[in-house]
Amino acid sequence: LISEAQALAAAPVEPPTWSGWAAVTEIGRRYGIDDPNRIKPGVGESTRVLLRRKPDRLLVRDEGEDVAHLLQLAAERDVPVEQFSAMPYSSCGLISSD
């Protein structure tokens, strides 16, 4: 009898697509951000940007339930929100340079 862990270990591994890094690179190019550390992809990182940093803007793929709290935080902090559908993340927080 094979365990679930053994089955997962035996499954073929897909090579990485690097789509996440490509999205971060494109966002940096589009918004004039040279430092990729100022680009925080994903709901968790976007939340941290809105709560703890000085955000420049919030990018969202669409306005679904998974980003509703981000939209509320952005509205409360007067952070511009832009739709950016060409990314594999639900959201991306951009940190201000100043």
N, C-alpha and C positions, 0 to 999 in steps of 0.2 A: 504494500500500500504506500503510495507516494503522498507526502505532506504538501500542503498548499505552498509553503516556502520553497520546497524542492521543485514544484511545478513552475513557480515564478522564476526561479533561478535557471530552469531549463528552457524557458521561453526565449524565442529569438529577440535580440536586442536591436531596436531600431537606431540607426545613426542619428545624431542630433541634427536638427534643421537650422539651428541658430536664428530662428525667426524672432526670438525675444531680443537678442543683441542687435539684429537688423532694425527692429522697431526703435530701440533706444538710440541707435545711430541716426536714423531718419528723424526722430524727434529732435535730437540735438542739432542736426543740420537745419531743420525747418524753423526752429525757435532760437537759433544762434547761441546754443549752449555748447561750449567747448569741453566742459568737465562732465563726464558721464555720471559722476557722483551726485550731481544736482538733479538727475532724472531718476525718479523713484517709481518704478512700475509695480502694478498690483494694488489690490484693495487695501491690504495691510500697510504697505509702505505709503500709499496715498493718505491713509488715515493718520499715520504718524506725522506726515508733512503738515497736514492741516491742524493737528493738535499741538505740535512741538516746534515747528519751524516757521519761517516767514515764507509762505508759498507765493510764487509768482502767478501760477494758474493751475487749474485742474483739468486734465484731459479725460474724457469718458468715451468709451466705445459706443454706448447707448445709455439711455436713462432707465435701466432696469432696477429691480428691487435690490440687487447686490451693491448698487452705488447710491441708494437713496440717502443713507446717512452722510455720505460724502457731499452730496448736493446740499444737504441741510447745513453741514459745517461750512461749506464754501459760501453759502448765502450769509451765514452769521458772521463770517470773517471778511466779507466783501471781496472774495477771491473770484476772479473770472473763471468761468467754466466754458470749455470748448468741446464740441464733439469731434472725435478723431477716430473714425471707424477703421483705419488702416493699421491697427495694432492688435496683437494677440492677447492683450491684457484688457480687463474690464475698465481699468483706470490707470492714470499715471499722474503723480504729483510732481510739479516742477518747482524747485527751490530757487528763491530769489538770490541774485548775486550780491545784494547788499545787506 
